[in-house]
Amino acid sequence: MILLTMFLEFFKVGLFAIGGGLATIPFLQELANKYNWYTTQELVDMIAISESTPGPIGINMATYVGFKAAGVPGAVIAVTGIVMPSVIVIVLIAHYYTKFNEKPLVQHAFYGLRPAVVGLIGAAGFEVAKISLFTINKFLETHSVLNLINMKSVILFAVLLFLTNKYKKHPIVYLVFAAIIGIVFKF
C-alpha cells in the first residue's frame, strides 16, 4: 500500500511542481508532515545531497525519499511517480504547442506561471534558510534570543554569498569548501 501511496503523492508533486526541482521542496515538506517517511531535518539533508549529486534535484530527492521509505522498490516508484506527469505533459505540449503557441491565452498562461515558479522557489529557499540558519527549537526551549540564530551557519552563508558573487567559480568548488568547513568546525 505504501508504494501506491508513494506513487500517487510523487505523481502530484511531479504534476504541480512547475519550475524544476527546487519547486518540489514545498511539496516534499508537506509530505514530511503528512507521512513518517522522513523528517524536516532529513529534508534539508536530502536537498544538500541532491544539490551535490549529478542529475535533477527533484528526481534525486524522489529517489532518496523512496529509498528511505521503502527501499529500492520505493525509489523506483517515487521516481516513476515524479517523472510520469512530465512525460505526459511534454508529449501533449509537443503535439499541440505548434498549433497553439501564438494564441494569447497560451502566452498569458506561460507569463502567469513565471511568477508562480519564482514564488515556489522563494518559499523553498525560505524554508531551507529557516532550518539551516536558525535554531528555532533551541530558541523555543531556552527563550534566549542568542539561541535563535545558528551563528556558524550564518557566517558560512555570508562568506559563501560574498565569494560566489565576487568570484565566479564552479558551484562544486563552493560545495566542497562548505563541506570541508562543516567537517572542520563540526557543524
N, C-alpha and C positions, 0 to 999 in steps of 0.2 A: 504493500500500500504506500510505503514511503516513496518508492520510485515513481509511482503515478503522480503523487502529490508534488514531488520534486520536478517532474517533467512539466506539469501544469503551471507551477509557480515560475519556473525559469522561462517557460513559453511566454507568460505575461511580462516578465522582465524584458525579454528579447523583443516583444511586440511594442512596448511603451517606452523603452529606454532609448529614445531618439537622440542621436548626437555622439554615440560612441560609448566606450567602456566606462568613462567617468560618470556618465549619466545613469549607469546601473547602480551606483553606490547608494542613493536614497532607497531604491527598491530592495537592495540587499540588506540595508539597515532594518527595513521593515520586516524582512524575512527573519533576521536575527531576533527581533522582538516577538514574532509570531510563532516560530518553531525553535526548538532547542538544538538546532543544527550547529550553531556557533554563537559566540558572544560578540558584543560590540568591540571589545578589545581585540578579539581574533580577526574581526573585520578589518581593523587597522593593519594588523599584521598581513592579512591577505592582500590589502592594497599595496603594501610595501613589496611583498613578494611578486605580485602581479606586475607591478611597475618595473621591477628589476629583472624580469624574465622575458625572453622573446615571445612575441605574439600579442594579440589583442587583449587588453586588460579584462574585458567582460568575459571572454572565453577562459582566460586563466583563472579568474575568480570563480566562475561556474565549475571549473574542474576541481579547484581547491575545495569549495563548499560541498560538491557532490561526493568527492573522495572522503572528506571528513565525516559526512553524514552517513554514507552507505558504501564506502569502499570504491573499487573500480567500477562496478555497475552504476553507482551513484554519479561518479564523474562522467561516465558516458551519457547517462540520461540527462544530467544537468546541461552538458554541452549541447546535446541534441536539442533540448528544450529551448536554450537561449539562441541557437542558430536558426532553428526552423522558421520563426517569423520573418527573419531577414531574407531567407531564401524565397519564401512565398512572396513577400513584398517586392523584392528585386525582380522576380520573374514577372509579376503583374506590372510593375513600373516599366520594365524593359518592353513589355508588349504594348502598353498604352501610352507611354511617355511621348513617343514621336507624334502621336495623334493629338495629344492634349497639352504639350509643354508650352504652347503660345497662348493658351486660354488664361484670361485674367484670374479666374478662380484658382487655378493650379498655381500660378505665380504668387498670388496672395497667400495661399496655404503655405508655400515654402517660406515666404517672408515672415509669416506668423510663427513658424516652427523655430526660426533662428533665435529669437529672444527666449523662447521656452527652453531650448537646449542650453543657452548660457545660464539661465536660472537654475536648471537642474545641476549643471556642473558647479555653479556657485554654491548651491546648497550642499553638494557633496564636499566641496572644499571646506565649507564652514564646519561640517560635521567632523571631518578629518582633523582640522585645526583644533576644534574643541577637545577632541580626545587626545591629540598629540601634544598640544601646547598648554593645556590646563589640567589640573588635578582636582576636578570638581568633587569627587568622592572624598578625597582627603580634606578638602575645604569644608564639606558638609559635616564631617566628623569632628573637626577641630574648631570650626568657625573663625579661623585665623586667615586674614587676607593674604598673609605670606605663603599660605599653603594653596592658594588659588592658582598660581602660575607655576608651571614647571620651568624654572629658570634655565636649566641646561638645554632643554628643547627650544626655548625661545631664542637663546643665544645662538644655537646651531642654525635655527631657521633664519635668523637675521644675517648671520655670516654667509650662509648659502644663498640667500636672496641677493646680498651685495655681490658675491662672487659671480653668480650667474648673470647678473646684469652688467658687471664690469668686464668679465672675461667670457667670451662666447666659446666655451669648451663643450665637448660632447657630454650629454647627460650622465653617461656611465661614470665619468670622472667624478662628478659630484655625488653620485650614489656610492661609489667606492669610498670616497672621502668621508661621507656621512657614516657609512658602516664602520670604518676604522675608528672614527671619533666615538661612535656608540660603544665599541668594544673597549677602547682605552679608558673612557670615562664612565663605563658601566651604566649606560642609560637603561 
